[in-house]
Amino acid sequence: MTMTEIILRISLAVVAVLAGLGLGLLLRRVLVRRLKKTVLDDWLIQTLGSLVLVPPLVIAAAGAFDILTNRVDQLLVAWLFVTEGIQPGDVRVVAARFLGSLLIIVFSIGVARTLSKITMRGIGEKRLDLNVRILIHRITYILVMLIAVFWVLALWQIAIELPVAVLGTLTVAITFSVQDILKDLIAGIYILLEHPFFIGDQISTANYTGQVINVELRATHLRLVSGEDITIPNSLVFGGVVINNSRYTERRSTVLLSLPLVDFSREETNAQILQCVNELEEVLKKPAPVVSMSGITGENVELILRFWITNGQLATVTDVVYALRTTLPTANLSVKEAAGDV
């Protein structure tokens, strides 16, 4: 073989590979552009686009190899040496099963994400709350992946009874060691179904007050009013008292007053307190503020002031305390919050 023929063969092989690559990229571009107009998930679209590249490249590689050499005797000898003792049928079966398993896994992920997207869009149009949509989305994804796992087992001709028996034994053994996790999972399902609060609401538990960032099956994520992000196990949230501070647009605040008896007049003092509070624009006029006597301790009289403010305007409570201090300089004032430090 002359040098000219070698150069020509190499050039033709390169052209064949580039032509196959160009054709594959063109087909991929056309397919991806069309599929993006459908409801398919981006994962599945990109996977199909990648698979389109394979046939042109395989054909181009075979053509390039044929161009470079017409003799494959040495390659066949090397292949027989490597595969000696292995039946060709076995190799084909294993390769087919492996390729089939890979395709099932890849497409299952794409199908699961696509079905989840369709489900989220469909139930979103029916105005179901976000918690239920998240739960249905996750259940749909898990079911599709479980079907894919059993499909792969069937492809490899593994009896379903064996993995089911193993899973049953492991379930019994693991249940005793993960009781707390199971409690959190069950509590998470109840929270997502009963939705005592939604993502974005401000809630108060026994120890924490913050905004709900995410509700997962195992835990609820809060951003505290102080700025920290915390994760609370769902069993603690579901089993304890939870106050939803965002459920209504108004909330009631309470200020405790301790006033010397010598400075207290039942009619005048109550009127002064109510007038002081009503002068503040941030305090709601309906429901109207109320002052009541809670008791007399020694030389002091104990009063309770209850008034309503718009949810989120916490500075109003501070304004009320300062106004009362000006009106009643001898009174001891303290704020009582039923929902904690909110």
C-alpha positions in Angstrom: 0.0 0.0 0.0 1.5 3.3 -1.1 1.7 6.4 1.0 -0.8 8.2 -1.2 -3.4 5.4 -0.7 -2.8 5.4 3.1 -3.4 9.2 3.2 -6.5 8.8 1.1 -7.9 6.1 3.3 -7.3 8.1 6.5 -8.9 11.2 4.9 -12.0 9.2 3.8 -12.3 7.6 7.3 -12.1 11.1 9.0 -14.7 12.4 6.5 -17.0 9.4 7.3 -16.8 9.9 11.0 -17.4 13.7 10.7 -20.3 13.1 8.4 -21.8 10.6 10.9 -21.3 13.0 13.8 -22.8 15.9 11.9 -25.8 13.9 10.9 -26.3 12.7 14.5 -26.1 16.2 15.8 -28.6 17.5 13.2 -31.0 14.7 14.1 -30.5 15.4 17.8 -31.2 19.1 17.3 -34.4 18.5 15.4 -35.7 15.9 17.8 -34.9 17.9 21.0 -36.5 21.0 19.5 -39.7 19.1 18.7 -39.8 17.3 22.0 -39.4 20.5 24.0 -42.9 21.5 22.8 -44.4 18.5 24.5 -44.9 17.7 28.2 -41.9 15.4 28.4 -39.4 16.1 31.1 -36.0 17.6 30.1 -34.2 14.5 31.4 -36.1 12.2 28.9 -35.7 14.7 26.1 -31.9 14.9 26.5 -31.7 11.1 26.8 -33.6 10.6 23.6 -31.5 13.2 21.9 -28.3 11.4 23.0 -29.5 8.1 21.7 -30.2 9.6 18.3 -26.4 10.2 18.0 -25.6 6.5 18.4 -26.8 5.0 15.0 -25.1 7.5 12.7 -21.9 7.2 14.7 -21.9 3.4 14.7 -22.5 3.4 10.9 -19.8 6.0 10.4 -17.3 4.1 12.6 -18.0 0.8 10.7 -17.5 2.6 7.4 -14.3 4.2 8.6 -13.0 0.9 9.8 -13.8 -0.7 6.4 -12.2 2.2 4.6 -8.9 1.9 6.6 -8.6 -1.9 6.2 -10.4 -4.6 4.3 -8.7 -7.4 6.3 -10.0 -8.2 9.7 -8.3 -11.6 10.2 -6.0 -10.4 12.9 -8.9 -8.8 14.8 -10.9 -12.0 14.6 -8.0 -14.0 15.9 -7.5 -11.7 18.9 -11.3 -11.8 19.6 -11.3 -15.7 19.6 -8.3 -15.8 21.9 -10.0 -13.5 24.4 -13.4 -15.2 24.2 -12.1 -18.7 24.2 -14.4 -20.8 26.4 -17.2 -18.3 26.3 -20.2 -19.1 24.2 -21.1 -16.3 21.8 -24.8 -16.8 22.7 -24.0 -16.1 26.4 -22.1 -13.0 25.6 -25.0 -11.7 23.4 -27.6 -12.5 26.1 -25.6 -10.8 28.9 -24.9 -7.8 26.7 -28.6 -7.5 25.7 -29.7 -7.7 29.3 -27.2 -5.2 30.5 -28.2 -2.8 27.7 -31.8 -3.4 28.4 -31.4 -2.7 32.1 -29.6 0.5 31.4 -32.3 1.7 29.0 -35.0 0.8 31.5 -33.4 2.8 34.3 -32.7 5.8 32.1 -36.2 5.9 30.6 -37.8 5.2 33.9 -36.2 8.2 35.4 -37.4 10.3 32.5 -40.9 8.8 32.6 -41.1 9.3 36.4 -40.2 12.9 36.1 -42.5 13.5 33.2 -45.5 11.9 35.0 -44.7 13.9 38.1 -44.7 17.1 36.0 -48.0 16.1 34.4 -49.5 15.3 37.8 -48.3 18.5 39.4 -49.7 20.5 36.5 -53.0 18.6 36.4 -53.8 18.8 40.1 -52.4 22.4 40.2 -55.2 23.4 37.7 -57.7 21.8 40.2 -56.3 24.2 42.9 -55.2 21.5 45.3 -52.9 22.8 48.0 -49.1 22.6 47.6 -48.6 20.0 50.3 -50.9 17.4 48.6 -49.3 18.1 45.3 -45.8 17.4 46.8 -47.1 14.2 48.3 -48.7 12.9 45.0 -45.5 14.0 43.1 -43.3 11.9 45.4 -45.6 8.9 45.4 -45.8 8.9 41.6 -42.0 9.0 41.3 -41.5 6.2 43.7 -44.1 3.9 42.1 -42.5 4.3 38.6 -39.1 3.5 40.0 -40.4 0.4 41.8 -41.9 -0.8 38.5 -38.6 -0.2 36.8 -36.7 -2.2 39.5 -39.1 -5.2 39.1 -38.8 -4.9 35.4 -35.0 -5.2 35.5 -35.3 -8.2 37.8 -37.7 -9.9 35.4 -35.3 -9.1 32.5 -32.5 -10.9 34.4 -34.9 -13.8 35.1 -34.7 -13.3 38.9 -37.7 -14.7 40.6 -39.9 -12.0 42.2 -40.4 -14.2 45.3 -36.7 -13.9 46.2 -36.5 -10.1 46.4 -39.9 -10.0 48.1 -38.9 -12.5 50.7 -35.6 -10.6 51.3 -37.4 -7.3 51.6 -39.9 -8.8 54.0 -37.1 -10.1 56.3 -35.2 -6.9 56.1 -38.4 -4.9 56.8 -39.0 -6.8 60.0 -35.4 -6.4 61.1 -35.2 -2.7 60.2 -38.5 -1.7 61.7 -37.3 -2.2 65.2 -34.2 -0.1 64.6 -35.8 2.7 62.8 -39.0 3.2 64.8 -38.3 6.9 65.2 -37.8 7.4 61.5 -41.1 5.5 60.8 -42.9 7.8 63.2 -41.5 10.8 61.4 -42.6 9.3 58.0 -46.1 8.6 59.2 -46.4 12.0 60.8 -45.1 13.6 57.6 -47.9 11.9 55.6 -50.5 13.2 58.0 -49.1 16.7 57.9 -49.1 16.7 54.0 -52.6 15.4 53.9 -54.2 17.4 56.8 -52.1 20.5 56.0 -52.3 22.3 59.4 -49.9 24.7 57.8 -48.5 25.5 54.4 -45.1 26.3 53.0 -44.5 30.0 53.7 -46.7 30.1 56.8 -45.2 31.2 60.1 -45.8 28.7 62.9 -44.9 28.4 66.6 -44.1 25.1 68.2 -43.2 24.4 71.9 -39.7 25.7 71.4 -39.4 27.4 68.0 -41.1 30.1 65.9 -40.4 30.6 62.2 -41.4 30.4 58.6 -42.1 27.0 57.0 -39.5 26.5 54.2 -40.3 22.9 53.2 -42.3 20.0 54.4 -40.7 16.6 53.7 -41.8 13.1 54.6 -39.3 13.0 57.5 -38.9 16.5 58.7 -40.2 20.1 58.5 -37.7 22.9 57.8 -38.2 26.2 59.5 -36.4 29.5 59.2 -36.5 31.1 62.6 -37.3 34.7 63.3 -33.7 35.0 64.3 -32.5 33.9 60.9 -31.3 30.3 61.5 -32.6 27.3 59.5 -33.6 24.3 61.6 -35.0 20.8 60.8 -37.7 19.5 63.2 -38.7 15.8 63.0 -42.3 15.5 61.9 -43.2 13.4 64.9 -42.4 16.3 67.2 -44.4 18.7 65.0 -47.4 16.4 64.7 -47.4 15.3 68.3 -47.1 18.7 69.8 -49.0 22.0 69.9 -48.5 24.1 66.7 -49.8 27.6 66.4 -50.2 28.9 62.8 -49.5 32.6 63.0 -50.4 33.1 59.3 -53.8 31.4 59.3 -55.6 34.7 59.9 -54.9 38.3 59.0 -55.2 39.6 62.6 -53.8 38.4 65.9 -54.4 39.4 69.4 -51.7 40.8 71.7 -51.8 41.1 75.5 -50.1 43.6 77.8 -50.0 43.0 81.6 -50.1 46.2 83.8 -49.3 46.4 87.5 -50.4 49.7 89.0 -50.2 51.1 92.6 -53.7 51.2 94.1 -53.2 54.9 95.0 -52.8 55.7 91.3 -55.7 53.5 90.2 -59.2 54.7 89.4 -61.5 52.1 87.9 -63.2 54.4 85.5 -60.5 56.9 84.7 -57.6 54.5 84.5 -59.4 52.2 82.1 -60.5 55.1 80.0 -56.9 56.5 79.8 -55.6 53.1 78.7 -58.2 52.7 76.0 -57.8 56.2 74.7 -54.0 55.7 74.6 -54.3 52.5 72.6 -57.0 53.8 70.2 -54.8 56.8 69.3 -52.4 54.4 67.6 -53.3 53.8 64.0 -51.8 50.4 63.9 -54.1 49.0 66.5 -57.3 47.6 65.0 -60.6 49.3 66.0 -62.5 46.0 65.5 -62.3 44.0 67.6 -62.0 46.8 70.0 -59.3 46.9 72.7 -60.5 45.6 76.1 -59.1 46.3 79.7 -60.0 44.1 82.6 -58.8 43.7 86.2 -57.1 40.3 86.9 -56.5 40.8 90.6 -55.0 42.8 93.4 -51.7 41.9 94.9 -50.7 43.7 98.1 -50.7 47.4 97.2 -50.9 46.9 93.4 -53.7 46.2 91.1 -53.2 43.9 88.1 -54.7 44.8 84.8 -54.9 43.0 81.4 -55.0 44.9 78.1 -56.0 42.9 75.0 -55.9 44.5 71.6 -55.7 43.3 67.9 -53.1 44.1 65.3 -52.4 43.1 61.7 -50.5 39.9 61.5 -46.8 40.6 61.0 -46.8 44.2 62.4 -45.0 43.2 65.6 -43.6 46.6 66.2 -47.1 47.8 67.1 -46.8 46.0 70.4 -43.7 48.0 71.2 -45.5 51.2 70.3 -48.3 50.3 72.7 -45.9 49.7 75.5 -44.2 53.1 75.0 -47.5 54.9 74.8 -48.7 53.3 78.0 -45.4 54.2 79.8 -46.0 57.8 78.9 -49.7 57.7 80.1 -49.1 55.7 83.2 -45.5 56.3 84.4 -45.9 54.4 87.7 -47.1 51.2 86.0 -45.1 48.0 85.5 -45.6 46.7 81.9 -45.0 43.3 80.4 -46.0 41.6 77.2 -47.6 38.2 77.2 -47.5 36.3 73.9 -49.5 33.1 73.7 -47.7 32.1 70.5 -44.2 32.6 71.8 -41.6 35.0 70.6 -43.1 36.1 67.3 
